[in-house]
């Protein structure tokens, strides 16, 4: 009998304190579509990843040709993240870690100079994708 009363008490408490849809604003289909349009995906969660025109080899060649390093003896990696937009342009470029001596600013300059990428796709629609890129400096 005690177990039965305890079960009823737990169920009633759960029912009383559960969340309801009352008071929440209705989200229209247009608002939902606008939200999905602006959503940023990770490269792990999409079907077709964004790609530099010409592939990884062309990206390495582009970075090697355009990245100017003032310190000739400086070696290492600059880690950058950016968003590949639906039209292939790059936005929200951020440097996570650099080597100092202006390497972060130079990486941002080179990425802004980059041609439009081939955008990522999810369910056959182009989407915005957050991309992380290590840039080798040597």
N, C-alpha and C positions, 0 to 999 in steps of 0.2 A: 504494500500500500504506500509506503514511503517513497519507493522508487517511482511509482505512478504519479504521485503528487509532485515530485521533483521534475519529472518529465513534462508535466503540464506547466509548471512554473517556468521552465526553460523555454518551452515553445511559446508561451504567452509573452515572455520578455523579448524573445526574438521578434515576434510579430509587432510588438509595440515600438521597438527601437529600430526596426528595419527602415530603409530609405524608400521613399515613394517618389513618383513622378510629379506629384502636385507641387506647384510653385516653380517648376523648371520651365524656362522659355522653350517654345517649340522651335526646332531648327528646320528651316525649309530646305528643299532639295538644292536650291541655288546657293544657299549658305554652305551646305555640306560640300557641294562641288567646288566652291571657292576655297574652302578649307583644304580639300584634297589636292587642289591645284597648287597651293603654296606649301604643301608638306614636303619636308626634306627627308630623303631616304638615305640609308647607309649602303655602302657598296655590297654588303653581305646580304641585304634583303631584297635585291632586285634581280631580274632575270638577265638583262644585258647591261653590263657595266660600261660607264663612260670611257671613251678612249681618245687619245691624242690622234689626230689625223696621220696615218702612216704607221701607227702602232707604237710599241714601247721603244723600239730601236730609234724611230724618228724623234720621240720625245727626248731620249738621251742625247741625240745629236743636236737638237734644238737647244737644250740646256747647256751643253758643252760649248756651243758656238756663241751663246748670248750672255752667259754668266761671266762677269768680269770680276776678278778677285785682286784687290790691291795688295794683299800679303801673299807673296809667291810661295812661302813655306807653309802656309796654312792648309791643313787637311782635315777632313771630317765630313759630317752630314748636317744639313739644315733640314729640319722637319717642318713642313707646311701643310695646312689644310685649306680647302676652298670648296665652294659649291659650283658644280657644273650645272648651269641653268638648262632649261628645256631647249633653248636655241643654241646651246653649245658654248656660250660665253662663260667666263669665270667671274665669280663674285665672292665677297666676304673672305678675302684672302687673309689668312692669319699665320704667323710664325709661332710654332710651338717651342722650338729650340733652335738656336743658332750658335755660331762659333765666335761671335763678336766681330769687331772690325768692319761692321757694316754689311755682313753677309745676309742678315735678315732683310734689310732694306733692298739689297740687290736681288734677293730671291723674289720679293714682291714685285720689283720692277720687271723682272724677266717674265713672271707669270702673267702680269698685266699685258705684256707684249705678245703673249701666246696667241696663236690663231684659235678660232672656235673649235671646240672639241666635238666629237660625235657623242650626243647625249645618251644617258642611260634610259632603259625602257623597263616598264613593269606592266604586264598584261597588255602588251602591244601599244602602250601609250608612253610618250616621253615624259620623264619625271626629273625633278631636281634631285641631285645626288651630292652628298658630302664626300669629298675625296681627300685622302691623305697621301702625301708625296714626300719621300726623302730625296733631297737633292745632294748628290755627292760633290764635294768640293776638294779638288786636288790640283 
